[in-house]
Amino acid sequence: MMVQRTGDRERCITGIEGLDTILYGGIPRANTILLTGSCGTGKTSLALEFLIHGALKGENSLFISVTENSEKLLANIIPYKFFDKGLVKSGKLVLVDLPVMYERLGLTKAELSMEEIDLLVAAITDLVKELETKRLVMDSITSVCYKLKTSEKIRDFILKLSKALSDADCTSILVSEMAGQSFSYSMFGVEEAIADGIVYMANMERRGDLLRTLQVIKMRGTMHSRAKYVLDLTPVGVLLVPLLKGGSAGT
Amino acid sequence: MTDSRTAQNIADQLNELPPSSAVSLQMSVDNYLDVMRGVLDLFANRRDMDIIYVTATISFEAIKRVLQALDIDTSRVYFVDCISHIMMGASAAQHDEHTTLVESPTMLENLMLKVEYLIRQSQSPNKLVVIDSINSLAIHNNNWILSEFLHILVSGLRAREAYTIILSVEEHSTPEINNMVNLVCDQGIRVDKGGGSP
C-alpha cells in the first residue's frame, strides 16, 4: 500500500520553491500559519513573497501592516525581480495599514475590550470577503497582541480570526516577533498553540558565522520536513538549502 | 605563458563528458594557467557556457587579472568570492556586477545559495561551476562538513544539468580530500607537473 504523505488537503502553493518542498507541496489551504522569529531573520520578506506569488497566480492577496507604513514597506522591500507594481494597481495585492483601521473603528484605547476584539475581527473578515482574499499576511500579530494584554484576549482574538479566515477559504500567515533567545515560539506563548502551523526563522551562530535559518515546527494537514534550512533573501526570492551538520555542534 | 597542448588536452577530455558531469581536476601549482586556459577558454567559452567560478584561494580580482593576462573572455564568468571578505578586501567586489561575496569560506551553505542564485539567473542552457579549490576550502572546514557540502552541491548541480569541476592542488592534497572528491565525481583528470595526463 502506498503511504499517503501529503494528505488530501488542497494546497496553497507558496511559490517559494524550497518551502513548498519542505511542506510536500505547499501550505494546506485555509490554514493559519504563525511565521515567527527574531528581528532580521527575513519574516516580512518571506511573507510578502508568499503574497506576490499568490497575486501573480490570480489569487487576491492582502497584507495588513501593523508596524510599518505600507508605502514605506513597498519602497524598502527587497526588489524582487518577479514583483509587478501592476499587482497593486489592479488590486490583486492590497496593502492595508491596521492603525488606519483602528482609527476608523474607533479603537484608539491602549487596551482593547472583548467587544472591540470582535469588532476588529469582523472588520478584517468583512475586508477579506469583500476583496475575495485568498492569501493574507498580518505583520505583526505581536503588535496587535500588545493591545490585548491578557492571554485570554489573545487566545480569543487569534481563534476568532483564524476561524473566520479559514471559513473564507483564506490561507493566512501571522507574523510573530520573538526575543532572540526564547524557549517559546511566540512573544506571549499563546499564539503558537492556536496556529495550524509554525514556521520558525532564526539567526544561528556557528563558529562566529551568523546564518539565517528556517524550520517548520508544525503544520496541520500535511507531512513536512522538520530539518533546519539556511536561507538567503535574493532578488529571485527566498532560496533555501539544508543546514550542513557534519562535524559541527550546531544549535 | 601557457602550454597549449596541456590546455587543449584538458579541454578535449572535458568535451567528451555529458552535461551534469562532475569532474575532479587535480593539478600541480605550476599548471594553474594551463588549467584556466583549458577549462574556461577552450572548453566553456567555446561551448557558449555561463561560468560560475567559486574562488576560495585568491580574490576574484586576482583571478580576473590572470584571465585578462591570458586574454580569456570574462564576460560570462560570474564569481562567488569566499575569500575577499575575510581578507578585508571586499570593497571592489561591491561594485562588480559579476561578483558575489560570501563572508567566509566556512559559510558553505551561503556558498551553495549564491551558486543556486546564479544558476537561476543564468539564461544559458549550458552552465559550468568551478570550485577553486577544494584544498582551500579544506583549510577552513573539517572533512565531514566539506564532504556533506560537496555531496549536496554536486547533486543539486547534476539535477540542473550543470557541469561541475572541482580543482585540487596535488601538492596540498591529502588522501582524505582525494577520497572525498572522488566520491562525488564521475571523472578524474590529473595534470602532472610536466603538463600531461598520466
Interface residues (C-beta under 8 A of the other chain):
Chain A: R206 R207 D209 L211 V230 L231 D232 T234 V236 L239 V241 P242 L243 L244 K245 G246 G247 S248
Chain B: E103 S104 T106 M107 L108 E109 N110 M112 L113 K114 E116 Y117 R120 Q121 N142 N143 W144 I145 L146 S147 E148 F149 I152
